[in-house]
Amino acid sequence: MLTEHNQKAIAGLDPAPVWNIFAGLAGVPRPSKNEEAIQAHARQFAEKHRFAVKHEKVGNLVLSVPASPGCEGAPIVVLQGHLDMVAEKNAGTKHDFDRDPIRLVVDRDSAGRRIVRADGTTLGADNGMGVALALAAATEKDVMHGPLEILLTCDEEAGMTGAKALTPDSIRGRILINLDSEEDDALYIGCAGGCDVSLDWASPVSAVEPGMKAGKITVKGLTGGHSGCDIHLNRGNAIKLLGRALQRVAAEHPLRLTDMQGGSKRNAIPREAFAQLAAPAAAWEALSRAAAALQTEARRNEPNCVIEVAADGAAAGPALSAADTQRLLTCLVGLPSGVLAVVPEIAGLVQTSNNVSTIVSARQNGSLRVELGCLSRSSAWPELQSTMHQIAAIGSLSGAKPSFGDAYPGWQPNPSSTLLKKCVEVFKSAHGQDPHVRSIHAGLECGIIGERVGGMDMISFGPNIQGAHSPDERVQIDSVAKTWKYLKAVLAVLAKH
């Protein structure tokens, strides 16, 4: 649905077919787990262009696109992207991701390059730009291609349930171009696998001692970002910073937790977190000192980090015991976070990482239930298992109940791929230089598609996108044109038979 605002925003951008489709996608709410509207939008697009469309029960769509005249005998090429997006917004931004369209803004980044971003929210270029490129390739008359299948998966950002539901019969093609990468000078041929790890505490609450006062400590202003693509940048983790500030003081003063919240998405580095607690006056003074020291430390990498302590002086309600609070904080401090191992054979490539993603608490039958979520990633399955069990062991020692979920396989690189060879040749011809051939420390759906469908020759590429999974998300306008030109050239080569 192309809103008037977005139509004006993208006016004059090149390539127009791609930007028009992208702006239409931006007008349709599509957070993970709430994708009925965007699926209906994609079906209407297919019907408008008279493409056969298969709608799988889980929510995946497969559009069958006839070949360009004379290319009917070419092998089927699958263009693949996901319909959902991460729903993140800045504090103070009024936006309902289940109802409101994304408002596009044309701007310039710090290097002076023209970009498109959103007004205070995630942009949805991950993966709306990939979907727009695929749909434009299917409909533009100047694109030469063989038979195409446009595979639009659901729920990629919240568990990859769409890809996990695929079968060998879902698609006919066995050559796949994934359009969910974010660097226009790279071809990706591998990715990490991952698994969610949850730690769950349920501890009784009781009245606090006389003289304890309620208050709140807040961490905010962090950059955040993608917990795979950005994990090597050593950005601050709001939940870890919060835990460190509290644990420093809990070793000497009784702290009693009443609430803790932080992060919002399993695959985003948390930008904000807070805790409400009861503590004596001396503890609040110590917390203010600890917060100031930690804020100074954090600002070396996070210049906008703010750690606020506010003791409101009110009497505190029922809270966790000081001992239960201490166990929880010790676990928070002890959990691995960030890059844990690199691939020995490939300089700079992260092999294993963990992101402490979310923490939520709620009162329940006289207890405070606290659930902490991590997303562990690795391109090596034994290392992934080791990290998962390390987190579970630390949680168990602190009285938490650990659980695992939404595991998905990695995508093992195939340097001998026929598709890779052709794509490298096209890149050199189009751009006069070799592409970077890489594996990515993020969960592309290719690993799951390769496992579920089988027999696939796959590659991934896309335009330059920065800040995915955060309100700083932006896509470079010139890079979209570059990727569009390259995609058309690749399809033309694959159409020859």
N, C-alpha and C positions, 0 to 999 in steps of 0.2 A: 504494500500500500504506500504509494508515493505521496507523502504529505506536502503541503504547499511550502512549508519551511525547508524541507530537505530538497525539494525540487529546485528552489532558488539557490540553496547552498552548493549544489553540485553542477550548476549551470556552467557550461564551458569547459568542464574537466574532460580530459582525454585519457582513455578511450570512452566515449559517451555510452556505448552499449553496456559496458561493465559497470560504470558509475550509476546509470539509471536502474539497473537491476539491484545493485547494492543498496541504493537509497530506498528502493521498494522494500527490500528485506528489513532495513532499519525501521521502517514504519510499522512492522508487525512484531509485537512482543514475542520473545522466544527464549526465556530463561530455561535452563535444563529442568526437566520434569513437567514443564507446562508448554508443550510444543504443538498443541492441536491447531492453533491459529496459523503457525508458520507452515505446518504440513498442508493445511488447506490452501494456503497461498501458493505453495509449490505445485500442488495438484492443479489449481486453476491456471498456472503458468503452462503446465504441460498440455492441458486441454486446449488452451488458446492456440498453441502451436501444433496441435494434433499429434502429440507424442503419446504413444501407449505408456501407461503408468501402472506400476504394481505397488500397492501399499501393503507392506507386511504388517502383521498384527502388532508387533512391538513398536512400530512407528516408522521404520525405514521406508524410503521411497526409491524406486528404480524407474527412471525414465528411459525409454528406448527411442533412440534417435536414428533415423535412416541415414545412410551414407550419402556424401556428395555424389552427384552424377559421375559415373565412371570409376568410383572407388568402392563399389559394392562388394568386391571380392577381398577387400582388406580385412585383417583380423579385427575383432571387436576390441575397442579400447574403452576401459572404464575410467571415467573422471569422477573422483570421489571427494566429498567434503561432508561436514556435519552441520545440521541446521540450528543446533542450540548454541547459546552463548553464556559466558560467565556474567552474572548480575552483580556488579559492584558499583558503588557510588560514593562520592565524597560526603563527609559529614555536613549536614545542612542542605544537601541537594534534595529537593522534593521530586521524587520519581518513583512510580509504581511499575516495576518491571513486568508485572502480569497484565498491565493495562496500557501503559504509556509508550509512545514511539520514542526511539532514540533520536535526539536532536543533533544533526550533523553540523560541524563547524569547520570551515576552511581557514587554516592558520599557517604559521611558520614555526619550525622548531628552533632550538638554540643555535643550530648551524645555518639557519636561514632557508632550509629546504621547505617547500610547500607540503603541507600535510592535511589530512582530514582527521579530526578528533571528534569526541562527543562533548556535550555540554554537561560536565560534572559526573558522567557515568562511564562505564566501559563502552567501547565503540561497537564491539561485535564484528570487527574485521577478522577476528578469530572466531568462527571461520566463514563469516559472511562474505568476505572477499573471495575466498576459494570457491564458494557456491556461485557467486556472481560470475567469476571467470568461466566456470563450467557451463552455466546456462547461456552465457553470451556465446561461447564456442559452439553450442548446439544450435543457435538460432541465427547467427550472422552469416549472410550469404557469401562473404569473402573468405570464410574459413573452410579450407579443404580438409575433409576428414573421412575416414571409413566409418563403419557402423559404430555408434557410441552407446554406452550405457552411463547414465548419470546416477551414481549411487549417493543418495543423501541419507546419512545415518542420523539417528536420534541419540540424545542423552550422552554425548561424548564426554562432556565436561564433568559429569557427575557419576561416572561409573562405566562408560563405554558399553552400556547395555544394548544399544543398537547393533554395534559391531559384534558383540558376543552372541547375538541371536542369528547371525548369518549362517547359511548352509551352502553347500556346493551348488544348490539349485537357485540360490538367491540371484545370482548373476551368471551370464553366459561367458562373458569375457574373462581372459586370464592375463591380460596386460592392464595394469592399473597405474594411473597417475593420481597420487594423493596431492591435493592442493592446500595443505594445512601447514606448510612451512613458512618461515618468516624472515628469510634472507635471500635476496634476489641473485646473489652470486654463488649460491650453493645448491648442490643436488644431494638429497639425503637418501641413504640406502640402508639405514638401520636406526633403531631407537631402543630406549630402555623399557623394561617391564616395570610393573609396580604393584603395590598392595596397600590397602588401607589397614591401619592398626588402631584399634580403639582401646582406651583404658577407662574403666568405669568404677567410680567409688560411690558408695551409699553409706553415709556415716550419720549417726544421730546428732541432733542439735539440742542445745540446752541453754538455759538462761546464763547471761554473762555475769561476771563478778561486779560488785559495786565499784564505781570509779572508772570503769571502762567506758569509752566513748566511741560512737560510730564515726566512720569516715570513709573516704574513697581514694584510691590511687589509680591514675589513668596514664596509659602510654598511648600517644597518638603522633600523627605527622610523619609516619614512616612511608617509604616509597612503595613497599609491597612488590608485587609482580608475580610472574609465573614460577611455580615451585620447581619446574624442570629447567626451562630455558634460562632463568635468571638466578638459579641457586648458586652458581659459581661467583656471583658478583658480591657475595658477602654482605648482603643487605640485612638490616636489622629485622628481627622477629619480635613482634610486640609481646607475644605470650612469653617467650623466653626472657625478655627484658623485665617484664612484670614479675615473673617468678624470681629472678635474681634480686630485684629490689626488695621484695618481701622476705626472701630467705635470709638475706644479710641481717635483717633486723630480728627475725624470728629466732635466731640462735641465742639472742640475749634478752628478748622481751616476749611475753605471751601475746601472740596474735590469734584472733579467732575469726575465721572466715564466715561471711554470710552470703556472698555471691561472687562469682567470677565469670566473666564473659570475654571472649576474644576471637578474632578471625571470623570468617563467614563461609569460606569455600575450601574444600579439601585440597585443591590444587593451586591455591594462591598463598603467597607468603603474607602472614597477617600483619596488617598495618596499624591496628588499634586493639587495645585490650584494657580491661579495668577490673578491679577487685573492690568489693565493699567488705569491711571488717570492723571488728571491735578491738580496741587496744587501749592501754593506759596512756596518759599524757606523755610520758617519757618515750614511749614507743613511737608516737606520732612525730615527735621531734627527731628521733633517730631515722624514721622513714623519710622525712624531708631532707635530711643530710644525705642519706643513701641515694635518694632519687636524683638529687642535684649532681652527685658524683657520677652516677651511671649515665645521666643525660649528657654530661660533658664527654664521657667516654664514647657514647653512642654517636655523638655528632661528628666524629671523625669520618664515619661512613654515611651517616644520616643527618645532614645539616638541619633538617626541619623537625627533628625528634623533640618531643615535649613529654616530660614525665611530671605530672601534677599530683600533689598530695593535698587533700582537703579534709581536715578533721572538723566536722560540723558541730561537735559538742553535744549532739543529741544522745539520749540513752539508746543503747543498741538492743535489738531484739535477739531472739535465740540464734545461736551460732555454733559452728563446729568447735570441738574442744581444741585447745592449743596444741595437743599432741597430734590430733588428726590433721590439723592445719599444717603442722610442721612436716608430717609425712608427705602430704600432697605437694608442698613446696620443694621438698628435697627431691621428689620425683621430677618435678618440672625442671629443676636445675640440672639433674643428672641425665636427662634425655638427650641423645645425640641430635644435633641440628646442623644442617648445611651439608657441605661436601664431606664425604667420609672416605672416598677412594677415587682414584683416577685410573684410566685405562693405561697400562704401562706402555703399550705399543703406539699410542696416539697421543701426542703432546696436547695438553689442554682439554682433553675430553673427559668429562666426569663419568665415572663408572657407577658409583653408589652414593646416594644421598638420603637424607631424611628431612622432611618439613613438618614441624609441629604446627599443625594447620588451624585447629579450632579448639576452643574450650567453652563449655556451656554448663550452667548449674541451674537447679530448680528444686524447690521444696517438695517433698514427697513423703507423706505418712510419718511425720516427725523426724525426717532425715533430710539431709542435703545431698542430692545426687549430683555428682560432677562427672561429665564425660569429656575426655580429651581425645582428639583425633589427630593421627599422623598419616602422611602419605610417604611411604618409602619407595625408592626407585633404584633399579640397578639393571645394567645390561648383562650381568652375570647372575643366573638364578641362585647359585649357592650363596653369593654375597647378599642378595635380597633376603633370602631365608635367614641368614645370620643376623641381619639388621632387624628384621621383624621379631625374632626371638630375643634379641637384646632388649628391645623396647618392652616386650612382654615381661621379661625377667625383672627389669627395673620397676615396672608397674606392679608386679606381684609382690616385690619386696616392700612396696609402700601401701599394700592392702588393696590395690585395684584388681579388677577382673579384666584380663585382656581378651580381645577377640580380633579376628582377621576377616577381611571381606574385600570384594571387588578386585581380586588379583587378576592381572592380565600379563600375557607373555611379551617379551621383547621381540624385536624384528632383527634377525641376524643378517648382517651385511653379506651381499653376494657381489664381490668385485668383478666376477665374470659374467654378470647379467648382460644379455643382449640389449635390453631396453636401456641400461646405463650407457653402453657403448654408443648407441644411437643418440641419446640425449647429450652426451659429452660432445659428439661431433657437431650437432646442431648448435650447441652453445658457443663453441669455438667459431663456427661460421657466422652466427648472429652477432656476437659481441667481440670477436677478435682476441679472445683470451680463454684460458682454461677455467672451468668452474671449480669451486672447492667441492670435493666429494667427501661427504661427512656422514657420521652417525650422530643422532641428537639425543640428549639426555632428557627426553620427554616422551609422553605416551602417545605417539601416533597410532592411529587405528590399524596401520599396516601389519603390525605384529599379530593382532587378533584376526584380521582378514586372512592373512597367510595361513594361520592355524585352522580357522573355521572353514574356509573355502578350499584351500589347497591349490597347488600348482600355479601360483601367481608369480609373475615377473613384475616388480613394483619399483616405483621411484616417487619421491616427494619434492616439490618445490613450491615457491610462492613469493609474493612481494615483501618488501621490508616493512615489518610491523614491530613497533616497540611498545613496551608497557602492557603487553597482553595480560588480561586478568586483573587489571587495575584501572581506575579512572584516568590514568595517564596514557592509556592505549591510543596509538595513532598509527596511521599508515601513510607512507610517502607517496605522493601523487605520481611523480615521475617513475617510481618503481613499479606501480601498477601498470603503466604503459609498457615498461620494459618486460614485465612478466607476460602481459597479453601478447606482445610480439613473439616472445619465445614459445608460449603455448601453441600459438598458431603454426609456428615453424615445426615444432615437434609433431603435431597432428598431421601436417602435410607429409612429413617423411614417413610416418607410420601408415599413412593411407596408400603408399606405393606398395604394390604387390606383384 
